[in-house]
Amino acid sequence: MALEAAARPPEETLLFWEREQARLKTRVVARDTEAWQRDPTFSGLQRVGGLDVSFVNGESSLACASLVVLSYPELKVVYEDSHMIRLKAPYVSGFLAFREVPFLVELVQRLQEKEPDFMPQVLLVDGNGLLHQRGFGVACHLGVLTDLPCIGVAKKLLQVDGLENNSLHKEKIVLLQAGGDTFPLMGNSGTVLGMALKSHDRSTKPLYVSVGHRISLEVAVRLTHHCCRFRIPEPIRQADIRSREYIRRTLGHPGSQAQRQERSQKEQGPKARPKSSPGSPADQDRPPEDCDRGPSTDPKDPQPGFQEQPKAQQSEGTGHHEDSVLWPPSAWLQSPP
């Protein structure tokens, strides 16, 4: 299927996005705000959330956004909600949040309304926080709009402020010997923007952890490591697994596209799991490097020569209420009162 790439937004839209980032950035809290964050064992932390967006193979704009909540420290899924979305706005480097965050916020709001007892105490998102061209990545955006502690976890290095995936960087990676080993990501500005983390003893590739909101970098790195059974933190890994499974379950049966969309809308809805419920069978007997999924096909991964890579040229909107999505998005991301 041919990609339906949307045109680059007009300059006035990009300037609006920049102003919104600058405005919301003033609300970022890059320190610990919760009692459990100050406890060495994270005593009091019971629920961690993970969010991810997966795309339908061969589609340029049809995707699935997922939110899962896991018990802590057991890391068992206690709540999941997957939501088919139709994206309409184009990808622009440095503005990923303006495509994805509205749908992630909607999932969190749905959880708050329908199952408030399962609200996570911290969110982990596949993306960057302060490690960003303007210091306000998707994890910051999501954290500020939900007012929840939020951590950005990226699989590849976003090359900003002089950070490069060069020979020196690769030498530092080699020196990471055991799970939990780290090194700081200091830009030319002299600011530590995040940390490279060896998340698992058998992982050969680090994660890039950065502050999103209401958490310190040290605690963000330590909690991310504690959430890793494999390379990818379990909350994000489960969101990815379940979004892909939802796509297969929703669109993997015969019928016309209209029929599939109709079934998709009927099947959508949050699902709370008994706290004793095990995770999906999809996460059983998976090797530690499984989450790399071989050569990356995830368009969120920055590719060589780019600072960020579009997710298969996805654009923004939801399948069941496309008319409510505005672009330019003057009403998309209103900050909380």
N, C-alpha and C positions, 0 to 999 in steps of 0.2 A: 504494500500500500504506500503511495507517495506521501511524503511528509507534507503536512499542511502548516508550514512555518508562517507564523504571523509576522507582519512587518515590524521593524523596530519602532518602539513608541516615539512620539514626537518629543522634542527637547523639553517642552513644558511639562510633560509627564515625568521625564527623568529628573528634572529639577524638583518637581513635587516629591518624588520618591526620596531624593537626597534630603530635602527639608524635613520630611517625615522621619527619616533615619536620625538626623541631627536632633530633632525635637525629642524623639523617644529615647535616644541615647542618654539624655540627661537624667533619665529615670533608672538607668541600670545601677544596681547595687552589687559591687564586686567584692562582697565580704559575706561571712557567715551570719545568718539572721535567725537560725533555729537552734534550739537546745541540742538536738540530736547531732548537729554538725560539729559541735564542740566536744562531743564524747568520743574517745578513742575507738570505741566499739560500735559507734552509731546507735547506742541504746535509745529507744524511742522511735527509731525509723521502722515503719511497718509496711509501707507501700511505695514502690518505685514505678514510674510510668515510662513507657517508651513509645515513640512515634516514628512512622516511616511512610513513604509513598512509593508504590510499585506500579510499573506500567504494563499495559496489555501488549503482548508481543505483536509487532506489526502495526501498532496504532501510534499516532503522533500525539494524541491528546487525551485518550481515555486511560484513567489510572484509578488506583485504589489507595485511599488514605486510611491508615490504621492506628489505633491507640490500644495499647495493652497496659494492664496494671498487674504487677507481680508482687507477691508477698516478699518481705525481706526479713531475715536473710535466706529464706528457703528458695527464693526465685521461682516460685510456682505461679502460673497465670491464674488470677482470680477474676479478671474482667477483660473483655475484649470487645472492640467495636470497629468494624470495617465499613467503609463508605465509598461507593464508586463516585468518581468525580470526573467532570469534563472540563479540561483546562482550555482557556482561550487567550490569555495574554502571552506575549512572547517572552523568551528567556533573555535576560540582559545580565551580563557578568556583574556581580556585586549586589544584585537586587533579587536574589532567590526568594527571600521572604515574601515579596509582593505577589509571587505566584502560588506559594504553598501555605503560608501561615494562616490565611483565612480559613482553610479547611481543617487545619490542625486545631485552631482555636475552637472551631465549631464542634469538633469531637470532644474537647475538654468541657465545653459548655453543656453538651448533651449528657456527659457523665455527671456533671454537677447537678443537673436538673433531674435525672432519672435514677441515679445510684450514688448519691452523695457520700455514702459510707465507704465507697471505693475510691474516692478522690486520692490521687497520688500526692505524696509529700515532696517529691522531686521528679522532674522530667529529664529524660535523656533523649536527645534528638540527633539524627544523622545529619550533621552539618557543623558549622563553626559558630562561635560566639564572638568574643573580642578579637579573635584571630580573623581579621576581615579587612578589606580595603579601607573602610571608614570606621572600623572598630565597632561594628554593629551588625553581626551576622544573624542568621535565622534563629539561633538559640537565644540571643539577646531579645530579638523581636518577640519570639514566643513567650519568653519569660516575663517580659514587661507587660504584654497584653493579657496574660493569664494571672500575673502576679504570683507565680509559683517559682521556687528554685529551679533552675534549668541549667543543663550541662550540654555543651556542644561536643560531639564525638565524630571526627572525620577520619576516613580511611586513608586519605592522601593529603599531602601537604599543600595548603593554599599558599602560593608564593607571593607574599606581600611584604612590604617594609624591608626589602632586601633578603628575606628568607628565600633560599633556593634549595631544590633537591639536587644538589651538586655532589661532587666527590667528598667534600668535607662532611656534608650531612650524612652521606652513606657510611662514612667511617664511624660516625657517632652511633649510627644504628647498629653496626657490627659490635660495638662495645656494650650493647644492651644484652646481658647474659641471661637473666632470670625474669620471670613474670614479676611485674612491679617496678622494674628498673626504668628510669626516666632520664631525659635531659631537657633543659629549657629551650624554648623557641624565642630567642631574643633577636629583635629586628634592629635595623640600622638606627632606629630612634632610641635604642637603649632600653626599650620596654619589653618585658617578658610577656608575649602574647598568648602563650599556651605551653603545653608540655608534650613531648613525644613519649609515649608509654608503650613498653612491651607488656602486653596485656595477659600473655599466657606463656608458660615456659617453652612451649613448642611452636609458638608463633614466630615467623621470620620477618613480619612487617609490623611496624609500630602503629598505634593509633595516635591521633592528634587531638588532644583534649584542651578545651578552652572554656572559660567562664561564660555562662549565658546571663544569669541573673540570680541574685540572692544566695551566692555561694562563693567561697574562696577557691583559688586555683588548687591549693594543696588538698582541700577536701574533695573537690571535683575529681581530681586524679585518683585519690585513694578510693573513693566510692566507685568510680568507673572500674578500677581493677577488681574490687570486691564483687562486682556484678558480672565478671567475665568467667564463664565456664569454658568458653572457647575464645577465639580472638575478639569477636564482637560482643559488647555488653549484652547480656541476656534480654533486657527490656527492648532494645533496638532489634536484636536478632529475632525475637518472637514477633514483634510488629511486622518485620519483613516477611517471615515465614507465613504468618496468618493473612497478610495482605495478598500474597501470591496464591495462597490456597483459596482465598475468597474469590479472586479472579477466576481461578480454575473452576470452582464450584458454580460461580454465577454465569460465566460465559463459555464454559467447556462442554455444554450440551447442545444438541442440534436445535435449530429454529432460526427464524429471521433475526436480524439485528434488533428490530422493534420488539419482538417477543423477548429477546434476551434482556433488553433494557427494562421491559415491564416486569420480568421476573426479578431482575436486580433490585428494583425499587421495592417490591414486595418483601424481598428477603432482608433488606437493610434493617438494622436495629442493633442497639447495644446488647451485650450478653454478659451477665454476671455469672461467674463460675463459683461453685462451692469452694471454700478455701482449701479443702483437702484434695481438690481436683488436680490430677497430674497435668503436665503440659501436653501439647499436641504430639501425636505419634511422630510428626515430622521432625521433632527435635531429638528423637532417640537415636543412639548409636551413630552420631555424626562426629567425624574426626575434628580435632581442634582447628584445623585450617579450613573446615568446610565453609565458614562464613566468608572466606575470600572468594568463593564461587568461581575459582579458576581465574582466567583473564577477565578483568572487570568489564561487565556490560552495563553497570549501573551508571547512567549518565550523570549522577551527582558527583562521581569521582572526577576530580580535575585531571585532565589528560595532559601529556607533555605539550608545552607550548601554550597552554591556557591556564588562567587562574581559576576558573570554574568552567564546568562543561554543562551545557543544557541537557535536561533530561529528555532526550528524544524529541527536542523541540516542543515540549509540552506547553500548554497554555492553561489559563485558569478558568474555573467555573465548575458547577456541580451538575450532575446528570439530571437531578430532579428539581432544581430551581435555578436554571441558567439565567433567567431574566432578572434575578436579584443581584447578579454580579455586575459591578460597575467597572468600566475602564475608559478613561483614567479612573483609578480606584479611590476617589475622594471620600467614599463612605466605607471602604473596606476595613481599614485598620484604625478605628477610633480607639483611643487609649481609655483605660478604665477611669471612672470618675474619681 
